[in-house]
Amino acid sequence: MSEETQSTDAAAANAQRGARQVRVGRVTSAKMDKTVVVAVDKPVLHRLYKSRMTKSTKFVAHDAENTCREGDLVSLVATRPLSKTKRWRVQSVLQRTEG
């Protein structure tokens, strides 16, 4: 019974808070302790010429276990502000790099 109440409590809290933002990107820097920089690419159309371009945005994310390396494909989830620039947390490593 306690497991059912915990899952319903979590579902109720998620419904009240709303779905968290999730982004997928590649780690560009893992030199800091428990912190990684992740570049997230998104396709956009040029305003005038209507050609496809790729825009990149860098996010500073919290990596609690220091498991991420440069080049890894990771999933980020939005969280409360952890520092001046960290607003994201590494949810999972989707793909490891060789080496």
Secondary structure as GFF3:
##gff-version 3
##sequence-region A 1 99
A	DSSP	alpha_helix	2	17	.	.	.	ID=ss1
A	DSSP	beta_strand	22	32	.	.	.	ID=ss2
A	DSSP	beta_strand	35	45	.	.	.	ID=ss3
A	DSSP	beta_strand	52	62	.	.	.	ID=ss4
A	DSSP	beta_strand	73	78	.	.	.	ID=ss5
A	DSSP	beta_strand	88	95	.	.	.	ID=ss6
###
